Structures are given as C-alpha cells and as structure tokens.
Amino acid sequence: MGEKDRHGVPDHDEDPGSGRNPGLWQAERTGQMSDMPRSPPHTDRLTVETVSPTRHPGDPASVRGTRRCRRLDRPTDIAITSTIDTTEYAVNDLSGSTVVVIGGTSGIGLETARQAHAAGAQIVISGRDETRLAVARDELDASATRLDLGDAAGLHRFFTELPAPVDHVLVAGGGPIYAPIVDMDFDLARNVLDEHLLGSLRVARECATYVRPGGSLTYITGTHARRPGPGLSVAAIAAAALPAVTANAALEIAPVRVNAIAAGFVDTPLSARLLGDELERRRAELRTALPIRRVVGPSDVASLALHLMTNTALTGATYDIDGGQQLIP
C-alpha cells in the first residue's frame, strides 16, 4: 500500500482496490480525451473544467481561467480545485503602440521600424541623412526628424515633441570606427564614444520621462569586445560598456524596461560600406563557418527587437545574435 497524503487520500501510485492496476491516466478536457502516462501506470480518471474566464487587464488578446479538477474512481469523490494560468498572448502585437527608432533610416533600425509598422505600431524615426529619412518616412507613414545623438539639446527637444508617452524606443545609431591605435583619429574616436556611451545615457534619461511605465528601451551594440583584434579598440570599448549601461538603466528608470542586442556580423548597408569588395568573400566565409549555415540579416535582429518590446518579463540583459559566430575558434 502506498502512503496517504495529509487529507487521508491514497497517493497517485496506490489503487484503492486490490493493489496497483496497470493502465493510463485519462483527462477529460472539455469533452476531449488525452492519454497521460504515469510511472508506474494505473487506471484513474481526472475531469478538468475551465471556469470563470477573464480578460487580463490591459491585454484584450489574453484570457485567464480557473480549472477545476475532479478525480473519479476513488472510494470517495474528492474534488481538487486549482488555478492554472491559461493566458494567451498575441506574438509581437504592437497595435496602438508608438515605436521610436533612433537611427531608423537604414539597416537594423529601418528593418525594425518596418516590422513594428507591420505589427500595428505608429512609427517615429530619426536619422542624419535627409534623403534616406524622407524615403523611410513615406514608406512607413512615419513621423521623421533629423537627429544627431551627440547633440544633447537636440535629443531633448526630439523627445519633448513626441506624442508622449511613447511605448518603445530603439537606439540603432551609427556604427563604430575601426582603426589601429597608431593611426587613430582621436577627435573622431571621442565623438563616436560620446555618441555610443554618453548618448545612450542621454536617451535613458529622456525615456525615464517620455516612455510609459512598462514600455521599453532597446540598444543595438556589437560583439566586438569578445575578442581582441587590430583596429577594434574603439568598437570594443563601446560594446563592452553598453551591457553595463543597460543593466544600470534598467534599475534606475524602472518600470521602463531596458535591454540591449549585441549583434555579430549583420548583412547591412553599413557592412557593405565597410567591407567594399570583400563583402562577397565575407558572406561566403560565414555561410560555411557559421553553425546556422547562413548570414545573419537585419530582419533577424529586428525580430529579436520586437520580442524585447512585447515580452514584459525581460529587462536589464544583453542578448547576442550572431548565428553562432562566437562559437567558432
């Protein structure tokens, strides 16, 4: 005989009749039967009924309910009532949201704006290039503003003119510089680091006021800091610092959520500009070497960005997306 629980009911391994009886547990879920093997198996029945469904506040796409479970074929009919979270969420649904993409005229930023627009969001983009800004504005039916992250006053003005409060902010910005230390333009390096580091803090300060509670701020950075190499010093400094900025900002401006995406090689116009004639060789090399056997594109990174916007459990972390590039010796 098996042990009895504190209510005096035999445990699930004990048959109340003449010992253990081989069989299966069966569940009746709104009339549909499904087999759930147990070890050791025996025959028993469990009826499950979902009752009192309610809409989750603030999310019309979700439903919560209570399931009442009743065991049958017992000496006494014991009712077991439990609450099970049956919430259903729409994946990456941004309907009714406002998404701001700083650096949204090309590459990862533009693709994120496209996916957010397709998910139902109203888009606000910024960029430096007036021509690209106009093209993206017309494509996405977006509000568009010329902006330099190094311009603190301009950044503050940009946020004060938003249809506040906004829901999500993505900072794509410009790329780092690549130069050996002995040949480095230190004025340019200072400007790049100011934009990537202090600029990230400036954006976080504005988001504390102009992003709704529970909304998000996402930074785009790289994996350059993981391995040293000639010409990578400035890129490595920026990439190493952003996770620290992200974690601290997540605490300081909560309940706004703050995350970062660290991308490896992404096939963007910036990559094409940096590699020039070497681009095709690099693509072929990665298709062979990467565990995913393909090159990571802007849409891959944008999909992760939308997940970080919509998954309200995520904050304070940096998420790598490189196709397994860091696993290659």
C-alpha positions in Angstrom: 0.0 0.0 0.0 1.2 3.5 -0.8 1.4 6.3 1.7 -1.6 8.5 2.3 -1.4 12.3 1.9 -2.4 14.7 4.7 -6.0 14.5 3.7 -6.2 10.7 4.1 -6.3 10.1 0.4 -4.1 7.4 -1.1 -1.3 8.8 -3.2 -1.4 8.5 -7.0 0.6 5.3 -7.1 -2.0 3.4 -5.0 -5.1 1.7 -6.4 -7.8 1.9 -3.8 -9.0 -1.6 -4.8 -6.8 -4.7 -4.8 -3.3 -3.2 -5.5 -1.8 -1.3 -8.4 -3.7 -1.8 -11.6 -1.8 -1.2 -15.0 -3.4 1.5 -17.1 -3.3 5.1 -18.1 -4.4 8.4 -16.6 -7.1 9.9 -18.7 -8.1 13.6 -18.8 -11.4 14.9 -20.0 -10.7 18.4 -21.1 -14.0 20.0 -22.3 -15.0 16.6 -23.6 -11.7 15.7 -25.4 -9.8 12.7 -24.0 -6.0 12.6 -23.9 -3.7 9.9 -22.5 -1.1 10.9 -20.0 1.2 8.0 -19.0 2.3 7.8 -15.4 5.1 5.6 -13.9 4.1 3.2 -12.6 0.9 3.2 -14.6 -2.6 2.6 -13.2 -6.1 3.4 -14.1 -7.7 6.6 -12.9 -9.7 9.5 -14.4 -9.4 13.2 -14.0 -12.0 15.6 -15.2 -10.9 19.2 -16.0 -13.2 22.1 -16.4 -12.2 25.6 -17.2 -14.4 28.1 -15.5 -14.7 31.9 -15.0 -12.6 33.0 -17.9 -11.5 36.7 -17.5 -9.7 39.1 -19.7 -6.3 40.1 -18.4 -6.3 43.9 -17.7 -4.8 45.9 -20.5 -4.4 43.0 -22.9 -7.5 42.2 -24.9 -5.7 39.3 -26.5 -5.3 37.4 -23.3 -7.5 35.1 -21.3 -7.1 33.8 -17.7 -9.2 31.0 -16.3 -9.6 28.6 -13.4 -9.5 24.9 -14.0 -11.4 22.6 -11.5 -10.1 19.1 -11.4 -12.1 16.2 -10.1 -10.6 12.7 -9.5 -13.0 9.8 -10.2 -12.9 6.1 -9.4 -11.9 6.7 -5.8 -13.5 5.4 -2.6 -14.7 8.9 -2.1 -15.3 11.6 -4.7 -12.5 14.1 -3.9 -12.7 17.5 -5.7 -9.3 19.2 -6.3 -9.6 22.8 -7.4 -6.5 24.6 -8.7 -5.8 27.8 -10.7 -3.8 27.4 -13.9 -2.5 30.3 -15.9 -4.1 29.8 -19.3 -3.1 33.3 -20.6 -2.8 33.5 -24.4 -0.7 36.3 -25.8 -0.6 37.7 -29.3 3.0 37.4 -30.5 4.7 40.8 -31.2 1.4 42.6 -31.4 2.1 46.4 -31.3 -1.4 47.6 -32.2 -2.0 51.0 -30.8 1.7 51.5 -29.7 4.1 54.2 -30.7 7.6 53.0 -31.5 10.5 55.4 -31.8 13.5 54.2 -33.8 16.6 56.4 -33.4 18.7 55.6 -36.5 15.7 54.2 -38.4 16.7 55.0 -42.0 18.9 52.1 -42.8 19.9 48.6 -41.8 18.7 47.2 -38.5 16.9 50.3 -37.5 14.9 50.6 -40.7 14.0 46.9 -40.6 12.9 47.1 -37.0 10.7 50.1 -38.0 9.2 48.1 -40.9 8.4 45.1 -38.6 6.9 47.3 -35.9 4.8 49.1 -38.5 3.6 45.7 -39.8 2.7 44.7 -36.2 0.4 47.7 -35.9 2.6 50.4 -34.4 2.7 54.1 -35.2 6.3 54.8 -36.1 8.6 57.7 -35.3 12.1 57.6 -36.9 15.2 59.8 -36.7 18.4 59.9 -38.8 21.1 62.1 -40.1 20.6 61.7 -43.8 17.7 63.8 -45.1 17.2 61.8 -48.3 17.0 58.4 -46.5 14.8 60.0 -43.8 12.3 61.1 -46.4 12.2 57.7 -48.1 11.7 55.9 -44.8 9.0 58.4 -43.7 7.0 57.8 -46.9 7.4 54.0 -46.8 6.2 53.7 -43.2 3.8 56.7 -43.0 6.0 57.8 -40.1 6.9 60.9 -38.3 10.6 61.7 -39.2 13.1 64.0 -37.6 16.8 64.7 -38.3 18.8 64.0 -35.2 22.4 63.6 -34.1 22.8 61.6 -30.8 25.8 63.8 -30.0 23.5 66.8 -29.8 22.2 66.7 -26.2 19.9 69.7 -26.7 18.5 68.4 -30.0 17.9 65.0 -28.4 15.9 66.6 -25.5 13.9 68.6 -28.0 13.2 65.5 -30.0 11.7 63.7 -27.0 9.6 66.7 -25.9 8.0 66.9 -29.3 7.0 63.2 -29.3 3.3 62.2 -28.9 4.0 61.3 -25.3 4.1 59.0 -23.6 5.5 56.6 -26.2 5.7 52.8 -25.8 9.1 51.7 -27.1 12.4 53.2 -28.1 15.1 51.5 -30.2 18.5 53.1 -30.5 20.3 51.8 -33.6 22.5 54.9 -34.3 25.7 54.8 -36.4 28.5 52.3 -36.5 31.8 52.5 -34.6 35.1 53.3 -36.2 37.8 50.7 -37.0 41.4 52.0 -36.8 44.7 50.8 -35.4 45.8 52.8 -32.4 48.8 54.3 -34.1 46.7 55.6 -36.9 43.6 56.6 -34.8 41.9 60.0 -35.2 41.3 60.7 -31.6 38.8 63.5 -32.2 36.7 61.2 -34.2 37.1 58.4 -31.6 36.0 60.8 -28.9 32.9 61.7 -30.9 32.0 58.1 -31.5 32.4 57.1 -27.9 30.4 60.2 -26.8 27.6 59.1 -29.1 27.6 55.5 -28.1 28.2 55.8 -24.3 27.0 59.2 -23.1 24.4 59.3 -25.9 23.0 56.1 -24.5 22.7 57.6 -21.1 21.1 60.7 -22.5 18.5 58.6 -24.2 17.8 56.7 -21.0 17.3 59.9 -19.1 14.7 61.1 -21.6 13.0 57.7 -21.6 12.5 58.0 -17.8 10.1 60.8 -18.6 8.7 60.2 -22.0 8.2 56.3 -22.2 5.2 54.9 -20.4 5.6 52.6 -17.4 6.2 49.0 -18.7 7.4 50.3 -22.1 10.9 49.6 -23.3 14.3 51.0 -24.4 16.5 48.8 -26.5 20.1 49.5 -27.6 21.8 47.9 -30.5 25.5 47.1 -30.0 28.0 44.5 -31.2 30.1 41.6 -30.1 33.4 43.3 -30.9 34.5 43.3 -27.3 34.6 39.5 -27.1 37.9 39.0 -28.9 40.7 41.5 -29.3 41.9 42.4 -32.8 43.8 45.1 -34.7 41.6 48.2 -35.2 38.9 47.1 -32.8 39.8 49.2 -29.8 37.0 51.8 -30.1 34.4 49.3 -31.1 35.4 47.0 -28.2 35.1 49.9 -25.7 31.6 50.7 -26.8 30.5 47.1 -27.0 31.9 46.3 -23.5 30.3 49.4 -21.9 26.7 49.0 -23.3 25.8 46.0 -21.2 26.7 47.9 -18.0 24.7 50.9 -19.2 21.8 48.6 -19.9 21.8 46.9 -16.5 22.1 50.1 -14.5 19.5 51.9 -16.6 17.1 49.0 -16.1 17.2 49.7 -12.4 17.2 53.4 -12.5 14.4 54.1 -14.9 12.2 51.2 -14.0 9.4 50.3 -14.6 10.6 51.2 -18.1 12.4 48.1 -19.3 15.9 48.4 -20.8 17.7 45.7 -22.9 20.5 45.5 -25.4 21.1 43.4 -28.5 24.7 42.5 -29.3 24.9 41.6 -33.0 27.8 39.9 -34.8 28.2 40.4 -38.5 24.9 41.5 -40.0 24.5 41.9 -43.7 23.6 45.6 -43.8 24.5 48.6 -46.0 27.0 49.6 -43.2 28.7 46.2 -43.6 28.8 46.7 -47.4 30.3 50.1 -47.0 33.0 48.9 -44.5 34.0 45.8 -46.5 33.7 47.1 -50.0 35.0 44.5 -52.5 35.5 42.0 -49.6 31.8 41.7 -48.9 31.0 38.7 -51.0 34.1 36.8 -49.7 33.0 37.5 -46.1 29.4 36.3 -46.9 30.7 33.1 -48.4 33.0 32.5 -45.5 30.2 32.9 -42.9 27.8 30.7 -44.9 30.4 27.9 -44.5 31.6 28.6 -41.0 28.5 29.6 -39.0 26.6 26.8 -37.4 23.4 28.2 -38.9 24.9 28.0 -42.4 23.7 31.4 -43.5 24.4 35.0 -42.9 22.5 37.0 -40.2 20.4 39.7 -41.7 18.6 42.8 -40.4 15.3 41.0 -40.2 16.8 38.5 -37.7 17.9 41.3 -35.4 14.6 43.2 -35.9 12.6 40.2 -34.9 14.5 40.0 -31.6 14.0 43.7 -31.0 10.2 43.3 -31.4 10.3 40.4 -28.9 12.1 42.6 -26.4 9.4 45.2 -26.8 6.5 42.9 -26.3 7.8 40.4 -23.7 7.3 42.3 -20.4 9.4 39.9 -18.4 12.6 41.0 -20.0 14.8 43.8 -18.7 18.4 44.5 -17.8 20.0 42.0 -20.1 22.1 41.9 -23.3 21.1 39.3 -26.0 23.6 38.0 -28.5 22.5 37.4 -32.1 25.4 36.3 -34.3 24.4 32.9 -35.8 26.9 31.2 -33.5 29.8 33.3 -34.7 31.4 33.3 -31.1 31.5 29.5 -31.1 33.9 29.4 -34.0 37.6 29.0 -32.8 
